[in-house]
């Protein structure tokens, strides 16, 4: 008697990144050179009479046409079969799985091939219910398996998973007003992609993130018609940041604060403690025309703070090309081409802070450009004449001394000016964005 001899477990699919099927005792040989660093995991119980199967995935609700992916699978006991699959990352999609069981050598007289099919719809991998706006459909939110971010809805959904890890897979163009993401403590890898048209107008903290704490942001650009306007603090990436590392990032944006005693910075508004910037640049405009005392405005950070005996803020291999507009045009206190104000908390009062700075530059000759890299501390007067680890240059058309050629190359771009126009800048650009932005 001929029997159908395999059982297909109830298909409960979880979409994961980079899971190795071989690690669970399953051998998968994908056909035709098909590859993808995310896919589907299929819980599978094989028959006791064979360990040889062909898995095929078809897009849609039936097994019509050519399969998207075919794999020869060897599995002897219940386990998980991982198949690479280029499925929709921004929402659910429907697929049909066909599994063919093959006859084991020596059993040709007793058994025959049999097939089973199962239709399934991909589900969010972030634990959110199906249908959740902006849910993630690939990844586990870990360093080795980050959630994939493909559009503005998923970017906003970071606010539900503030300590997770993310990878942006394509350029994102936003529309309408952006609500800053709450305190982010995870990892955001831009993958060399750009967020365009970031429009923030808030009565509080303004930026892509309202604040960051222990976060890492890398290989991310902010460009297009991006405008960030707040009252207390504003920065393209974060209005306020603490113990945050930002590397190989840039912002082409207009950043403005509209209140007394507020803080305005190109990348970070108010930098609390232990922040670090490596190989970044800001090109655009900074303004605060309502601050009657110090403008607290810096090309990279408006304010950078340090604890007594603690680690100073670190800035290496960065530059700025920006316009500055503020109330007292002859006031340089609290205003710097890199950092507006350095301060240190002594435990009872604020005093002069320090910075670890090397290989940084700013483009001179722009509107309102400060004469110094760093403004003085918050309780002092004047400015910091030492310009630590930084120099002003009249041109950035060639790579400045010390810039890593494996990270930077020369190029040009359009930056916004404070009067609403655009200026062409010939300056270093980051190689990680080549071919993406």
Buried (B, 14 or more C-beta within 10 A) or exposed (E): EEEEBBEBBEBEBBBBBBBEBEEBEBBBEBEEEBEBEBBBBBBBBBBEBBBBBBBBBBBEEEBEEEBBBBBBBBBEEEBBBBBBBBBEBBBBBBBBBBBBBBBBEEEEEEBEBBBEBBBBEBBBBBEBEEEBEBBBBBBBBBEEBBBBBBBBBBBBBBBBBBEBBBBBBBBBEBEEEBEBBBBBBBBBBBBBBBBBBBBBEBEEBBBBBBBBBBBBBBBBBBBBBBBBBBBBBBBBBBBBBBBBBBBBBBBBBBBBBBBEBBBBBBBBBBBBBBBBBBBBBBBBBBBBEBBEEBBBBBBBBBBBBBBEEEEBBBBBBBBBBBBBBBBBEEBBBBBBBBBBBBBBBEEEEBBBBBBBBEBBBBBBEBEBBBEBBBBBBBEBEEBBEEBBBBBBBEEBEEBBEEBEEEBBEEBEBBBBBBEEEEBEBBBBBBBBBEEBB
